Amino acid sequence: MDLFVLKSWLIARFSNNERGANLVEYVLLLTFIALLVIVVVTNLGNKVSTKFSSASSQLG
């Protein structure tokens, strides 16, 4: 086994660097917000479409 690879693995394994964990948390939070926005826009879109159809049929 190459000593550089072993050294890199040991540093990564036993260091207290949590930058990757923070990145994962931000990605999960962003994904949750995106899903929430998609659900809200879909539901509002259906309601608005129904209102416009109703108004259009009453006008013409």
Secondary structure, DSSP 8 states (H G I E B T S, - for coil): --HHHHHHHHHHHH----HHHHHHHHHHHHHHHHHHHHHHHHHHHHHHHHHHHHHHHHH-
